[in-house]
């Protein structure tokens, strides 16, 4: 049963860590971020950062690896938001 639970953990980590990347790609290709809200981007970045720090402090790679990618996606969206405003 443990391997089955781990499978769901890995799948959840992969999907949540890649959540922002389709929007990053779309924003980059269209050079438009007008529909993205500043508060939503900041909250997403802070959420990823806080979970990243928690995972590092707990020495839990499932948490810190996942949230490294999540935070990267949020930061990239913030950069594009500044660039294409």
C-alpha positions in Angstrom: 0.0 0.0 0.0 2.9 2.3 0.7 4.1 2.3 -3.0 0.6 3.1 -4.1 0.4 6.1 -1.8 3.9 7.2 -3.0 2.7 7.0 -6.6 -0.1 9.5 -5.8 2.4 11.7 -3.9 4.7 11.8 -6.9 1.8 12.5 -9.3 0.5 15.2 -7.1 4.0 16.8 -6.8 4.4 16.7 -10.6 1.1 18.3 -11.3 1.3 21.0 -8.7 4.9 21.9 -9.5 4.0 22.4 -13.2 0.8 24.4 -12.5 2.2 27.8 -13.6 4.2 26.7 -16.6 1.3 26.6 -19.2 0.5 30.2 -18.2 4.2 31.2 -18.4 4.4 29.8 -21.9 1.1 31.5 -23.0 2.1 34.8 -21.6 5.6 34.6 -23.2 4.2 33.7 -26.6 1.4 36.3 -26.6 3.5 38.9 -24.8 0.4 39.8 -22.7 -0.2 39.4 -19.0 -3.1 41.9 -18.6 -5.5 39.1 -17.5 -3.2 38.0 -14.6 -3.9 39.6 -11.2 -1.0 41.0 -9.2 -2.4 39.7 -5.9 -2.9 36.2 -7.3 0.7 36.1 -8.6 2.2 37.4 -5.3 0.1 35.0 -3.2 1.2 32.1 -5.5 4.8 33.1 -5.2 4.6 33.5 -1.4 2.8 30.2 -1.1 5.5 28.3 -3.0 8.2 30.1 -1.1 6.7 29.3 2.3 6.2 25.6 1.4 9.8 25.5 0.0 11.2 26.8 3.2 9.1 24.4 5.2 10.3 21.4 3.1 13.9 22.5 3.5 13.6 22.8 7.3 11.8 19.5 7.5 14.4 17.9 5.1 11.5 16.6 3.0 12.5 16.4 -0.7 8.8 15.8 -1.8 8.0 19.2 -0.4 11.1 21.3 -1.3 11.6 19.9 -4.8 7.9 20.3 -5.7 7.8 23.9 -4.4 11.1 24.8 -6.0 9.4 24.4 -9.4 6.1 25.9 -8.2 8.0 29.0 -6.9 10.0 29.2 -10.1 6.8 29.3 -12.2 5.3 32.0 -10.0 8.5 34.1 -10.2 8.6 33.7 -14.0 5.0 35.0 -14.2 5.9 37.9 -12.0 8.8 38.8 -14.3 6.6 38.6 -17.4 4.0 40.7 -15.6 6.6 43.4 -15.1 7.9 43.1 -18.6 4.6 43.1 -20.5 2.6 45.6 -18.3 
